[in-house]
Amino acid sequence: MRKSIALLVTLSTVGLSACVGPDTKLERAVVGAAIGCAAGEVLVDGRCAEGAIIGAGVGVVTR
């Protein structure tokens, strides 16, 4: 189960990073939240909400 989740996280991260780049802060927040949620599920066993919040914040701040 962990291998399939790790593979899903890897593929989604690579797929999303292949995009030219989100145009708005909202799009960057959504992408960051999705990646953060997946990472929180895998790395901290069921911490999707916390990972999504942190990922959304990082997505908005970075560029």
C-alpha positions in Angstrom: 0.0 0.0 0.0 2.8 2.4 0.9 4.6 1.7 -2.4 1.4 2.5 -4.4 0.9 5.8 -2.5 4.5 6.7 -2.9 4.3 6.0 -6.6 1.1 8.1 -6.9 2.8 11.0 -5.1 5.8 10.8 -7.3 3.8 10.7 -10.5 1.5 13.6 -9.5 4.5 15.7 -8.5 6.3 15.0 -11.8 3.1 15.6 -13.8 2.3 18.8 -12.1 5.8 20.1 -12.4 5.7 19.5 -16.1 3.1 22.2 -16.5 4.3 25.5 -17.8 3.4 27.2 -14.6 0.2 28.2 -12.9 -0.9 31.7 -13.7 -2.7 32.7 -10.5 -1.9 32.3 -6.8 -5.1 30.3 -6.4 -3.9 27.7 -8.9 -0.5 27.5 -7.2 -2.3 27.1 -3.9 -4.5 24.3 -5.2 -1.5 22.5 -6.7 0.5 22.9 -3.5 -2.4 21.7 -1.4 -2.7 18.6 -3.5 0.9 17.7 -3.3 1.0 18.6 0.4 -2.0 16.3 1.1 -0.4 13.4 -0.7 2.9 14.0 1.1 1.2 14.2 4.5 -0.6 10.9 3.9 2.6 9.1 3.0 5.1 10.7 5.3 3.1 11.2 8.5 0.4 8.6 8.2 -2.9 10.3 7.6 -2.0 14.0 8.0 -3.6 15.1 4.8 -5.2 18.3 6.2 -2.0 19.6 7.7 0.0 18.8 4.6 -2.5 20.5 2.4 -2.4 23.7 4.5 1.3 23.8 4.4 1.5 23.0 0.7 -1.1 25.7 -0.1 0.9 28.2 1.8 4.1 27.3 0.1 2.4 27.3 -3.3 1.2 30.9 -2.7 4.5 32.2 -1.4 6.8 30.7 -4.0 7.3 31.8 -7.6 
